[in-house]
Amino acid sequence: MGTPSSFSAPPTPGGQGPCRTLAGPGSGSEPGPERAGARSPGPATPGHSFRKVTLTKPTFCHLCSDFIWGLAGFLCDACNFMSHEKCLKHVKTPCTSLAPSLVRVPVAHCFGPRALYKRKFCAVCRRGLEVPALRCEVCELHVHPDCVPFACSDCRQCHRDGYRDHDTHLHHWREGNLPSGARCEVCRKTCGSSDVLAGVRCEWCGVQVGRGLGEGDDGVDTGAPAGPGREALAPESGKQILKVFDGNDAVQRNHFRVITVPRLARSEELLEAALRAYYIMEDPRDFELQVFPPPAQAGDPGARGKARSGGTAEEEGGRGSGSREAAPEAWIIRARPRTQEVLKIYPAWLKVGVAYVSIRVTPQSTARTVVLEVLPLLGREAEGPESFQLVEVLMGSRQVQRTVLVDEEPLLGRLRDIRQTSLWQMSQTRFYVAESRVVVPRVSLFVGGLPPGLSPQEYSSLLDEAVATKVGLVSVSHVYSWQGAVVLDVACFAEAERLYMLVKDTVVHGRLLTALVLPDVLHTKLPPDCRPLLVFVNPKSGGLKGRDLLCSFRKLLNPHQVFELTNGGPLPGFHMFSQVPCFRVLVCGGDGTVGWVLAALEEMRHRLACPEPSVAILPLGTGNDLGRVLRWGAGYSGEDPFSVLVSVDEADAVLMDRWTILLDAHEASGAENSVVDVEPPKIVQMSNYCGIGIDAELSLDFHQAREEEPGRFTSRFHNKGVYVRVGLQKISHSRSLHKEIRLQVEQQEVELPSIEGLIFINIPSWGSGADLWGSESDSRFEKPRMDDGLLEVVGVTGVMHMGQVQGGLRSGIRIAQGSYFRVTLLKATPVQVDGEPWVQGPGHMIISATGLKVHMLRKAKQKPRKAGTPKDARADGVPTPGGDPR
């Protein structure tokens, strides 16, 4: 029988209450395992095994982050935690070996591509990230590539997990790697450090507390393992480097850990070092080391009798130091057979009052007998055992896997098989008692990049031919034919995973498909006054700032509501929010990106429960004219993303006209200089302006230069320099545009003056903030507004005139004002709409209002009224604490 263990929340610094956000890791703390021969000073050091070491380099304490004076410090053999002697009794940070047992709700991490993170530290081995490392894009966990398997699955919980329910939202603490200048919310002292993993931060509400946690370059020979991704240094004289595997999976993958031990080390010392390499702090007497490969496989004909055991470390060390040669270079750790053991069983519901119960497992124990024994301990004895099942959960850092065990599954054999596969995997495995319920799998898989304009049956046949979808498991639930995209309903998790991996590598009609797994927004759970924020980020805009903002918003918001536009465009986001009754949109990108999102919004408007969501802008482009008009600035310059969210929350809603441009080249066959291959008619949408002639030609030259060398266009300053250079090349160019086009306004022919460029403007900003129309009053025209249903038509005489306009010395030539325009192109002419240029063939351009205005968000002039987390920002509708959290 087992004794229930009390359930307690993680400690809140400074006496703060629980964070009113989603749950984080670390439920009740349980005592760390006592290892034989451990030199831990007491129960205040959870899971650590400290020993006194001699320091050879400047070293900092991982608790107080102060310099350790003298030659002695205390080092944890497993996780490299370094401490003053005086700080040992105050250590609360759990050892890496104990961390998996403290995870409250296992959630896998979302690691981005490898990158070099300066002045950051690994959360597993606590060493500096001097080589390209990985970072979770949701919770900012930093790890070495070879430390990833040992990281806890303690990412932020960003979704409802079936029957799991929460009555309290706790802080989600992440240790160290705080920004420079970070200050403690309790004492207001500096809590960040570039030398050690100092301080902790809640990954939901952003509270930072100086708990003095960190690690620098210890300057001691710890014997710490070097993984396959880290170069092993040459051993000192009298020491040797050995490879260690922890099970069959590591052998198959050739993933080993490297340890440094004395050449004459005893077998017990060798075993302890091998266990520490895998952060296993259990009793070494329960394990043994075997030679790898076994002697029989290594070609030793005299060792066939020992082939099964592989030759243990005791046998190798029993020959005596006098006759013993160098130890084998590779070993594998094996668990000794056990006739019984104590197993922790966790309740799959969180309102039981206990974290887990412990029971004794014998060879006769099965999944059914365990359920029968556990239910009375959890207060559910009145319910029939047939209503419950035993679930095995593997808490991997990249993936959390759940397996329902059959009733007759022998538990002791199951544990033996897991340890045979991987000893560390055993420490990441939990067993839950869960209610038996029929779970109907349903995965929404977005597939983009398909040919547009097909029917649902044609899309279904095309996908069946391309990726062999299984009948009965996959169906087309939504079709977006204008975009060439569909949403599949998949009734099997394995089939959904297969399709997701296969679709991403499939090419249809010359285009690579895109695939996204879309979660369901529980819109019925949202409060009536909640307005979640849907965020679109173009990582190609603003140099590297777009990628950084993507990570920042995924950290500040629920990551499921932040979409990368290069992966499927805006459509997946609007589809996921289609049932949300009220929401806002934030677009991070240039004017072209904003137009892209607004065009998708117009196509989706009739399918949205919120048909008119307001749109805010974080300008990342070069011109950013719409962002200037709406007071979002000339361009993003590194402001705190948190303050951006506050500004969006406080912004005012305004209306803006949208215009439709019909491009038709069919009637140009008899025109002068006509082309043989005419383009089919197409429709584009316009928000800012449409240029014909010289300004479109400059945009086209810039666009082509960027396409040839995209890596050089990483800053607005460089981009504007390219514009200037292109303009200087065209300064003497003349094509007499007024002779090549015809203009009708409201069905009336308008005579054009001698110009090189004709521009239709909807907003009072053009060419990076210039006022092309001018501020002078004119009785012939109304005062321009972006919601008056009118466009202003302006001409420029050349590059010199454009430069004078941008310098504020002149304005453009006012030609007309109206709501319906017809332009006839007599020859191929450069055209640009909202910064997107191309060469348009001879024919007609018809510009007219769409009829529907879009709701934009204009940044308020006054400072934000509050400094807390923006209200209603997250899609889960859970408010976040504002102001001082104390």
N, C-alpha and C positions, 0 to 999 in steps of 0.2 A: 504494500500500500504506500501511497505517496502523500507527502504533506504539502498543502498548497503554499506557494510563495506569495508574499504580499506584492501588490501592484502599486508602484509609485511613479510619479512623473519625474522627468529630468529636472535637476535643480535649476531654479531661476535666479540669476545673479542679482544682488542688491535687494532681495526680497520682492522682486517683481512678481506679478501674477502671471498666469499663463497667457501666451500670445493668442489673440483672437484671430488666428489664421489656420491653415491646414496643418495636420499633425506632422511632426518631425520624428527623427530617430530617437532611440534611447528611452525605453520605458523604464520600469523599475530597475534599479541597479542590483545586481546579484554579486556575491563574493567571487573573486577571481580564483582560479584553480591553484592549489598548492602543489608545486612541483618538487620532487625529491631533490634535496640539495639546493633548493632555491635560496637566494640570499636577500629576499624581500624583507624590508625592515618592519612591515606590519600591515594591518588591514587597510590602512589609508591609501595604499598604492594598488588600485584595482588591476589585477592581472600581471603586474610588472614583476620582474625578477632582477633586482638591482644588485650590482657588485661594485666595489670600490676600484677605480682605475686611476692610472697615472696619466696626466695630461701632458701632451707634448706640443700643443698649439693653442692659441687663444680660443677659448670655449665659452659658450653662454648657457645659462640655465634655461631649461625648457618650461619652467613654471613662472619664474619672475622675470625672465629675459635679461637679467643682469649678468655681467661678466663674472666668471668663476675665478676668484683670486686663489693663488696657490697651485699646487701640483696634483691635487686630488679632486675627483668628482665621482658621482654615482651614476652608473650607466645601466639601463635595462638591456639585458642580453638579447631580447626579442625585437623590440621596436626602436632601439637606439635613443630612448628618452634619457636625457642628461639632466642632472639636478644637483644643486647644492645639498650638502648634508642637512642643513637647517630647513630646506624646503621639502624634504622627503615626506614628512608627516602631513603636508598639505596637498600632496598630489591627488587630484581627482580624475585626471584624464585617463580613460581606460587604455590598456595595452592593445596593440593590434591583434594579439592572440585572443583577446576577450571581446573585442568589438562586435563580432557577428552575433553574439548572444544578447547584445543590448539593443539590437534593431527592433523597433516597435512594429512597424509595418514595412515589410521588404518591398522596395521599389528600385528597379534597375536604373543605372545611369545612362545618359545619352552623351557619349564621348564624341567630340569633334575630331577633325584631322590633327595630326601631330604638328606641333608648333613649338617655337622656342619662347619660354616664359621666363623673363629675367627677374631675378630676386624673388622667385617663388620656390616652394618646398613641397616635396611629396608627402601626402597625407598618410602613406603606409610606412615607408622607411624613414621619414622625417629628414631626408637629405635634400640638398639643393637640386633644382632641376637644371643641371648644366648641359643637358642634351635635349633634343626635341622630345616633348612630353605630351600628355593628353590632358584635356580639361573637359569636365562635364558641362554641357551648355545650359543645364538647368540649375544645378546647385554649386557650380564652380569648384568641384573637387579636382585637385591637381594630383596626378600620379605619373610615375615613370611607366613606360610601356610594359616592362617586365613585372611591375608591381600591380598591374590591373587585376590579375586573378585573385589577389589578396585584399582588394578593396571591398568594403561592405556594400551591400545593396541598400544603402540608406539615403537615396535621393529623395527629393521632395515628392510628397504624394499629391499628384495633380489631377486625380480622377477618383470617382467612387468605385470601390472594388466590390461590387455585388452586395452581399449582406453586411459588409462592414459599415458600422455607423460610429460617429464621433459626437460626443457631447461636450468635449473641450478641445480647443485647438491650441496645441502647444508650440513653443518655439522650436525651430529646426536649427540647431547650432552646428556651425561648421568652423573648425579650428583653423586659425592662422590665415596667412596670405591676405591680410587686410590692406586696404589702400594706405599709402603714406599719409601721415597726419591724422589717422583715425583716432578718435577719442572715446573713452569709456562713457557710456550713458549714465553710469552711477557716480563715479568720482571725477569725471571730466579730464582725467589724465590720459596721456598718450598710450594707446594700447596696441598700435601697430609696430612692426619692426621689419627691417630688411635683413636682419641677421638670423632671426629665428622664427619659428611658427608661433607668433605671439597673438594672444587675444582670440575671441570667438565672435561670430556674427550670426544672427538669425537670418536664414535665407528667405524667410517670408517677409518679415516686417523691417529688416535692416538694422535692428538694434545691435550695437557693437559694445562688447564688454571686455575689459582688460583682465583676463584671468591669467595672463603671463604664461601662455603656452607657446613653445616654439623650440626650434633646434637649429643650430648652426653647424659649422665644420668642427667636429669634436676634436680632431687631432689625436685620436687614440686608435689603436688597432683593435677593433671590436670583433673581428671575425665575422662581420656581417656578410650575408650572401651577395654575390654579384650575379644578376640574372643574365639571360641570354642576350638582352639588349644592352648590357653594360660590359665594358671591357674589364677583364680580370687582370689585376696588376701582378707582376712577378712576385712570388712569395719571398719573404725574408729567409735568410740562412737558417736552416733547422726547421722550416715549415714547408707544407705542401698544399697544393690546391686539389680539391676533390669535387667531382660532380655528384650530385645527389638527386634522385627521383623520388617522388612520393607515391607512385602507383602506376598502374598500367596505362592510364591516360597520358601521363607525362612521358612515359616511354614511347608511346605511339607518336606523340607530337614532338618528341625530342626536346621537351621543355624541362630543363634541369636548373637547379640552383647550385651555385659554386660556393664552397666554404674553404676557409684557410685554417689549418690545424697543425700542431707540431707533428713532426715526422714520427716521433715516438709516443704519440698520444695513445692512451688506453682506450679500449673499445667503448667504455662508458662515456668518455669525453667525446669520442667521435660521434656516438649516438646523440648526445645532448646537442652538439653543434648542428647535426643534421636536422633535428627536430626544430631548433631555433630558426633554421633557414626557412622553414615552412610555418613559422609562427605557431608551433604546436607546443604548448606548455603543460601537457599532461604528464603523468608519471612515466618516465623512460622505461620502467620495468615492463610496461605493456607493449613495448615495441622491440624490434630487432632490425639490424642492418644486414642486408644480403648483397653479395658481390653481383655486379651487373657488368656484362652478361654473365650468366652462370658458367662455371668452368667448362662444362661439357660443350656449351655453345662456343666458348673461346678456343676450342681445339685442344683442351687438356685431356688426353685419353685416360689419365689416371684419376680423374675426378668425376667419373660417371656416377659413382655412388653418392656424390654430393650435389648432383645436378638439380635435384628437386628443391633443395633448400637454397641452392645458389651459394653456399658458403657464407656463414654469418660472420659478423665482426668479432664475436667472441672466439670463433675458431681461428680466424686470421690472427687475432691478438694473442691466442693461447700458446703460440709457438715460442714466445719469449723474445725479448729485445735483441738477444744475441744472434738468433737464427733468422729473425724476421727481416725480410727485405721491405722495400717501399710498399705501402698499402695499395690495393687496387685503386685506379683513378676514378671509378664510377661505382656507386652504391645505390641501392633502392631500399626505402624504409617500408617495413611490413609490420602490421599489427599482429600481435600474438593472439592465438585463438582464445576466446572468452566463453565461459559457460553461462555467464549471466552479466548483466550490466544495468545501470540505472539510466532511464530514458526520460527526457522532458517532453511533455505533451502540452501543446498550447491550444487554448480555445480560439476558434475562428471567429468568434464574436467578441467585442471589446468591453461589454458591460457586465462581465462576470465578477469582477472584483479581484481576480488573481491574474498574474502574468502567465503562469504555467503550473502544472503539477508534475511530480516526479513519480515514476513507477518502476518496478523491477521487472526486467524482461528476461525470460528463461527460454530454453529451447522449445517449450510448449506454447509460448506466447504467439498469438496471431493478431492480425489487425482487428478481428472481431472481439477477441478476449480483451484487448487493450481498450477498445471503446467501452465494453461492459464495465471495466474497472475504473475508467476515468469519469464516466458520467456522474456517479454519486459524488465524486470529489468536486465537481463543478456545479453541483446543485441541480442537475437535470435528471435525477434518478426516476422521476415520475414519468418521463417520456420514454417511449419504446426505443431500444437500441437500433431497430431497423431504420429509424429516422436519421441516423448519423453514420458518418463514414470517416475513415482515417486518410488524411491527405499528406503526402510527402512534398515538401517545398524546398527546392534548391535555390538559395539566395545568391545567385551569381551577380557580379558587378555589372555585367552587360545584359543579363536576361534572368528573369525569375520564372522558374519552371515549376508547375504543379502537376502531381501525379496522384490519382486516386488509387489506393491500394485495394486489392480484392480481399474479401473477408478471410480467406484461408492463407494469406501471405504470411510466412514465418518471419517475425520481426528480427530475430537474432541473425538469421541468414541474410536478411536484407541489409542490416548494418555491416555485416562482414563483406558483402559484395561492394558496398559503397566505399569502405576503407580500402578494399583491394583496388578499386578504380582510382581513388585519390584520397589521401588522408586529410588534406585541407578541405576537400569537398565535403567530408564528413562534418567538419566544424561549421560549414555553411548550410547544412541540411537541418530542417526542422520538420516536426510532425504535428499536424493540427487535427483536432476533432471538429468536423464541420457537419452542418445539417445536410442530409441527403436531399437533393432537389434536382429536378430535371432542368438542366441548363441547356437552352437552345443556343448554340453558337451563332453569332451574327457579326460579321466583319464588313464594314463599308470600305471598299477599295476604289479609290479614284484613279482612273486611267486617262491620261492625256496624250496629245500628239497624234491622234487618229485623224484620218481624212475627214474634213467637215462635210456636212450636208447629207449624211446617210440616215437611214431609218433605224429604229431599234433592232429589227431583225437583221439588217445588214451589219450593224456593229457586232451583234452577237455571233454571226457567222464569221466575221473577220477575226474576232478574238479567238474563236474556237479553232480557226485555222492557224493562227499565229502562236498561241500558247496552250492549245488543247484543253479548254475549260471543261470541267466535268459536269455532265447533265445531272440535274437534281441538286447539285451543291452550289451552283453559280447562276445568278440571274441578273439581268440589267434592270436596275431600279430607277435610274435617272439618266436622261440623255440630253446633252448639250451639243446639238448638232452644229450650231454656228461656230463653236469652239473646237469641235472634233474631240469631245471628251464624254466619258460615261462614268457612272458610279455603279459598281458591282456589289451585290449582296452575296456574301459567301457564307455558307452554313457549316463550314468546317475550318477550324483553326489551321490544321495542317495544309489544307488546300489554299487558304488565304496566304500562308507563308510562302508556299510554292509559287503562287501566282505573283506575289510581290517581288520575289527575287528574280523571277523569269521575265516579267514585264519590263523591268528596268534595263535589261540587256537585249530587248527585242526592237527590231527596226521594221516599220511598216511603211511602204511606199517611200522609202528613203529618209524617213524621220524616226529618231529614237523616241520610244515611248517613255512617259513618266508615270510613276506610281506613288501614291500616298495612302496610308491608312488613316482614315478620318474617324475620330471618336464622336460619340453622340453627346450633344449639349442637353443637359437635363433642364430644358426651358421651363418646365412646370414647377421646378424647385426654386426658380429665381424670385426674389421679392418683387412686388409690383412696381416699385420705383427704381429698379436696378437697370443700369445702362452699361452693359459690358463693352469693352473696347476691343475691336478687331484690328490687329496691327499687320500691315504689309511692309516688308523691308526689301529693297533692291540692293543686294550686297555689292553689285557692280558700281553703284553710285557713290560718289564721295570718296573715291580711293578705297582705303581699308576701313573707313569709318562705318560703312554699311554693314560689314561683317561684325564689327565690334558692337554696333547698336543691336544687331540681331541677338547676340548673346546677352546683352544688358536687358533687353525687354523680356527675353525668356526667363531671366532671373527675377525681374521685378513683377511680372505677371504670370498667369498660368501659361506655361509654354505651348499649350495646345491652341492658344488664341493668337499666336505670333507666327506668321507665314513668310516663307522665303519666296519671293516672286520668281526667281529663276527655276523653281521647282514646281511647275504646274500653273504659274500665274495666279491671278486673284480668284479664279473660279472656285478652287477648293475651300477657301475661307468663306466666301459667300454661301456656298452650299452648306457648310457646317453650321453657319449662323442663320440659315433660312427660316428656322422656326422660332428664333429669339424675337420676342415682341418689340423690343426696343434696344438698339445698340448704336455705337458710334464707330467711326473708322479713322485710323491714323495711317497715313501713307508716308513712308520714309524713302525719298528719292527725288529726282528732278521733275521738271514739268512734264516730260514725256511719260514718266512713271505714273504721275498723277492722272494724266489723260488716259493711260492704260486702265487704271483702276476704275475711273469714272465710266469708261466705255463698258467695262464688264458689269458695273453696277446698273447701268441702263438696260443691259440685256437681261439681268436677273431681277429687275424691279418687280415684275409681275409674279415672281415665285417667292418673294420675301414676305414674312409676316410683318417686318418693319420696312415698308416700301421706300421710305425717304430717310435713310440714316445720314447723319451729318458727318462730313469728312474734314479732318484736320491734316496739316502738312508739316512734316519735318524736312526742310529743303536740303537735299544732298547733291543737287546738280550744279551746273555752271551758271546758268542765267537765273533760275529760281524766281521768275517774274510773278507767278501766282502766289508763291510764298511771301514775297515782298508786299503785295497788295493786301494779303490777309494778315500782315504784321508778324509772320513767323520768321522774318529776317532774310538777309541776303544769302545765307547758307549756314549749315551746322558747323560750329567751331569748337566742339568738344564740351558743350554744356552737360550738366548732370542729367542723365536720362530720367531720373526721378522727378526733377523739376519740370521736364518736358511733359510728363504725365499730369502733373499738377496744373500746368498751363492748359492742357487739353481739357481737363475737367472744368476749368474756369472760363473757357472760351465762349464767345457769343455766336449764335447761329445767324448766318446771312444767306441770301439767295444769290445764285449766279446763273446766267444764261448758258445754255449749251447749244452748239450749232452743228448742223449736219451739212456735209459737203459731198455732193454727188459728182463723181468724176466719170465722164462719158466721152470716149474717144471715137465712137462709131461714126459720127457725122463729119469727120474730118477727112474723108477719103478724097474729096475734091479740092481740099484746101492746098494752099501753097506749101511746098516742102513737106507734103504728107508722107507718112510712113506706111509701109505695107502691113506690118504686123501690129495691129492695134490691140490695146489691152481691153479686157471686158470691163463693163461698168463696175465701179466699186463705191462704197460709202465710207467716209471717215468722219470722226467726231472732233469738234474743236472746242477748246475752252478759252484759250488765251488769244491767239492770233494766227493768221494765215498769211504767208508771204509768197509773192511771185516775183521772180527776177533776181536782183543782185543779192538781197539778204538771204534768199534760199540757196543761191549759188555758194555763198560763203559757208553756210551751214552744211551744205553737201560736201564741200572740200574738207571741212573739219571732220565730218563723220567718216569720210573715207580714210583720212589720216589716222583716226582713232581705231578703225577696223584693222589697219595694217600693223599698227604697233600699240595694242591696248595696254601693255604694261607701262607705257610712258605717261599715260593720261590718268594720273593718280591724285591730282590736286587741281583745285579751281584756278590757282595762280598760273599753273602751267597751261591749262586749257585756254584761259584768256590770252595767254601769250601766243598760242597757236592761232587763235582768232585774229589777233593783230597781224601776225605774219601773213596769213592768208589774205587779209584785207589789203595789205600793202602790195601784194602781188596783183590785186585786181584794181588798183587805184586808177589806172589809166584805161581800164576796160570800158567799152561802150557797146551796147547792143540795141539801143533805141527801143526799149520795151514798149513804149506807147504805140509803136507801129506794128507790133507783133501780137497785140491782144485787143479785144473789144470788151467794153464794160457796160452792162445794163443794171440800173438800180430801180427797183419797183417798176419794172417793165419799160423804163425810160432810158434811152441811150445817153451816155455821159461821155463828153469829149475829154480825153486825157491830155494833160500837159506833157512836156518833154521830161520823161522820168526813166529811171533804170530799175526801179522796184515799186511794186504795188502791194500794200499791206492792209489787211483787214484786222482791226484790233477790237477785242472785247473787254479788256482790262486796261487800266491806266498805267501799264508798265510794259516795256518792250526792250529787248537787248540789254538785259541785266540792269533794269531799273530806270531806263530812260523814259521820259514823257514825250512820246512821239506826237500826240495830238496837240499838246501845248495847253497852257492855262489861260490864254487870252479869250475873252468872251467874243462870241460871233452870233449875230442875230439870225444867221441862216441855219444854225444847228442848235440842237438841244445840248445841255450839259451832259457829258457821257457818264453813264453808270453801268456797272456790270450786270445789272438785273433789269434794265429798261427795255429789253427786247430789241435793241438796236446795235448795229455794228458801225464803227467809224472806219472810213476808207482814207488812207494816207499814202502819199507818194514820196519817194526819195530820189534824188538826182544822181546818186552814186556813192562810192565808198567814203569820199570826203564829207559828203552831206551826212552820212550815217555817223561818222566820227564826231561831227559837230553836235548832232542830236544827243549822242551818248555823253558828250562833255557838257551838255546843258547850254550850249551857245545858240542853238537854233531848234526849231521844231520842224515836223514834217509838213508837206504840202497837203492841206485839207482838201479832199476831193468830194466826198459824199458821206451821207449817213442814212441807213435804212435797215430793213429787215429781210429783204429778198434781193439776191444778187445773181447775175448771170455773166460769167466771164468766158469769152471765146478765145482759145489759144490757137493762133495761126501756125505755130511751129512748136517743136518740143522745147519746153521751158522748165527750169528748176522751180520746184514748189516745196514749201515746208509748212507743216501744221504742228504747232506747239513744239517746235524744235526738231521734228522728225522730217528730214528732207528726202526728196527723190526727184527724178526727171519725169515730168508728165508729158505724154504725147499730145499732139494736136487734138482739139475737141472742145468740149464744154465743161465748165465747172459751175455748179449751181449751189449757192450757199443760202441756207434758210434756217430759221430757228426750229428747234426740236419740239417746242411747245411745252416741255416739262423743264422746270428749273431744278438745279441741284442745290442741296443744302450744304453749305460749307461752314467751317468753324473759323472765326476770326479771333486771333489772340487778343485778350482783354488788355486795355492800356494800363490799368492799375495792376499792382502786384497781386499775386494770388492771395486770397483771403485766409489761407491756412497753409500749414507746412506739413500736414500729415499725408498719409497715402491717399491718392485720388479715390474719391468715393465711386463705388460701382465699377471699378476698373476691371476686376477679374470676372471671368466668365462663370466662376462658381458662385458668384453673388455673395461671398463671405466678406464682410467689411474687415478692413485692417486697421490697427490702432494708429492714432495720430497724436502728434505732440510728444510730450515727455512721457516715456513709458513707465516711469517710476511710480 
